[in-house]
Amino acid sequence: MKNVLSWLLILFLTVSLLNNCLNSSVRKDIEQKASFIAHLRKLYSSGNSLSWPKPILDQEALSSFSEIGHLPEIQFPNDNQYSQEKELLGKTLFFDPRLSKSNQIACASCHDPELAWTDNRTFSFGHDRQIGTRNSMTILNVAYAKSLFWDGRAESLEDQSKMPIQDEREMSEHIDIAAGKIAKIKGYELLFEKAFGNKKVTKERIAKAIATFERTVKSSPSKFDQFIDGKTEIYTDDEVMGLHLFRTKAQCMNCHHSGYFSSNRFENIGNALLNSKQEDLGRYLVTKNFEDVGKFRVPSLREVARTGPWFHNGSMKTLTEVIDFYSKGNPESYQNRTTIHEGNTLTSEKSNMVRLLELTDVEISQLESFLRTLSTKTERINPPEMPK
């Protein structure tokens, strides 16, 4: 009996000692994590990006890299300088469905200010209820894009603003006919005169006015902007860790950097779906360069929480899905990656930057928490009164 009691006492003391050691280890681990996050919080909210931890970047990303931060001042082209009168004319035209063949579809039909200047659909509806072939990109912060559309077929907003008007699936109107219709509307005369000096209506002036308005559609300062400016406590611990992961382990900075959170380049993430009904050759359709097969413009991550569904085909319905896609390195991209187009055998090669990251569920959640801080609240925009 004595031996049993002695054994039980030894066992009790051993278990107690182990529990104390474990509790001490857990406490130490928690304290170390808290200390690390507090250190990161101080660095990232210091107002000086030079003090931030060094980002993890691939060699191919270095040539275009600039640190994330605030959006710079909007620059207007020399041949289309800003004026309030031109902005008002552009805004009016943007909301006017009479630019379309049916007189029912406006630019704002697919770029709704209440929906972060997109429509939150997989594909938009256009003329005669035709469905588009790509997800409608937001025009928020479009002034910072160096080319337009997923494939970059427009080099300026002045070029871009004409294209949806003429696209048979979208507004389906000839640009000259659209300009003629606007010219016949008496109420536009004063607007054109104030914007351009006389009442003359041309397709070039329509394009310049719409482009001017679109350049003014800019995000207000986000939670991220406030945090890096010194509002240290505005971020949760998960948001701080998400920011750090974004710049390091998750390697999002390879493609999403600068104040615009985009490299403004074209990348292949392996979702061209070659040799399928959903096939999209991307940038290749513009350049005809074989290396551009399956490449698409890197979108901005500003307002990303409000602009889903995501990717050129609207295939991702949640931000968690998007992050998980990159964490796994899109392993399905090598299925059906060769196709025949116009007699050419085309192959889509996924970028080496899209690879297995093995992010944990906690890290994926932290990244999503950070990404949501790049979005702002919906700002109500009053549509202008349509001229008669």
ABEGO torsion letter per residue (X at the ends): XAAAAAAAAAAAAAAAAAAAAAAAAAAAAAAAAAAAAAAAAAAAAAGBAAABBBBBBBAAAAAABBBBEBBBBBBBBAABBBBAAAAAAAAAAAABAAABAAGABBAAAABBAAAGGBAGBABBBBBGGBBBABBBBBABGAAABABBEAAGABABAAAAAAAAAABAABAGBBAAAAAAAAAABAAAAAAAAAAAGBABBBAAAAAAAAAAAAAABBBBBBAAAAAAAGBAAABBAAAAAAAAAAABAAGAAAABBEAAGBAGBBBBAGAAGBGBAABBAEAAAAAGBAAABGBBBBBBABGAAAAOBBEAAGABABAAAAAAAAAAGGAAAABGABBBBGGBBBBBBBBAABBBAGBBAAAAAAAAAAAAAABBBBBBBBBBBBBX
